[in-house]
Amino acid sequence: MNMPYRNAWVYCLAMIAMTILAFWPGYFSRLGTAKIAWHIHAVTATAWMLLLAAQSWSIDRGERARHRSLGLAIFILVPLFMVGAAGVEHSMAIATASGQDRFYKLWGAALGFVDLIGSAAFLLFAAMALKERRNVARHAAWLLATPLLLIPPALARVYNAHLPGLIINGPQDFPLFRWSVHLGGLTGVVIGLWLWSRHRRDGQPWLIVAAIIVLQSLTFETVGFSTIWNSAFTAFAGVSPSIHAAGAAVVAAVALWWAWRAVPLRPSTEAASPA
């Protein structure tokens, strides 16, 4: 079979490197003082990217048994990823509600809504990859679309650190973050549309991820600054993080179980065949 997205593992490893560069000032350079929620999020997100790289590498070499075995890790990593994402969301809500952090006072609620959409999209893509696991091209596209969700937030930080005109040198430059968010989103949309143009037959996931990134940019400027969302987001800071984490894990588990059961089992004669 002519496998799609050959050498995608290189792309996954490059995304890890870009993420380290992007979040070096705010997280990796201060690991000792970072909150536990950020550690869980970083570990689970990195593990997910490494899983995608390992699956791409194994299928490129025709090691289908190893590819399938590695794929079972989705049932562990996706719920854990959602727990980490929920923890980060909660920590952002606390920082926003306190009003002491000038960055989160300005952007916390809007970023919280964007991250909420991103987490839901990640779970949707993972579940759809399971549901369409017998369509090789669509299965691969759903999985590889998950790292594309990381491009806007990661590149926003890169742009604010290195792009002339958007560099943030202190709190006085925090308003520039708005433009890096949208520029990072635009970059992600362009990449998604480019990938769709190269894989139109089974490339619907690329159109969907591009649409979701557009939605994130739009809601960042609208819902993210609405009174209703701001009130809900700051109130969320008072909810126990364990309750939110448990809820995220349960939702993830239910979504994955539905996706797995949505595909009929192969006939026993086919399952017993050496293929």
Stockholm file with secondary structure:
# STOCKHOLM 1.0

chainA/1-275         MNMPYRNAWVYCLAMIAMTILAFWPGYFSRLGTAKIAWHIHAVTATAWMLLLAAQSWSIDRGERARHRSLGLAIFILVPLFMVGAAGVEHSMAIATASGQDRFYKLWGAALGFVDLIGSAAFLLFAAMALKERRNVARHAAWLLATPLLLIPPALARVYNAHLPGLIINGPQDFPLFRWSVHLGGLTGVVIGLWLWSRHRRDGQPWLIVAAIIVLQSLTFETVGFSTIWNSAFTAFAGVSPSIHAAGAAVVAAVALWWAWRAVPLRPSTEAASPA
#=GR chainA/1-275 SS CCCSSTTHHHHHHHHHHHHHHHHTTTTGGGGGGSCHHHHHHHHHHHHHHHHHHHHHHHHHTTCHHHHHHHHTTHHHHHHHHHHHHHHHHHHHHHHHHHCCCHHHHHHHHHHHHHHHHHHHHHHHHHHHHHHTTTSHHHHHHHHHHHHHTTHHHHHHHHHHHHSTTTCCCSGGGGGGHHHHHHHHHHHHHHHHHHHHHHCCSSCHHHHHHHHHHHHHHHHHHTGGGCHHHHHHHHHHTTSCHHHHHHHHHHHHHHHHHHHHHTSCCCCHHHHTSCC
#=GC SS_cons         CCCSSTTHHHHHHHHHHHHHHHHTTTTGGGGGGSCHHHHHHHHHHHHHHHHHHHHHHHHHTTCHHHHHHHHTTHHHHHHHHHHHHHHHHHHHHHHHHHCCCHHHHHHHHHHHHHHHHHHHHHHHHHHHHHHTTTSHHHHHHHHHHHHHTTHHHHHHHHHHHHSTTTCCCSGGGGGGHHHHHHHHHHHHHHHHHHHHHHCCSSCHHHHHHHHHHHHHHHHHHTGGGCHHHHHHHHHHTTSCHHHHHHHHHHHHHHHHHHHHHTSCCCCHHHHTSCC
//
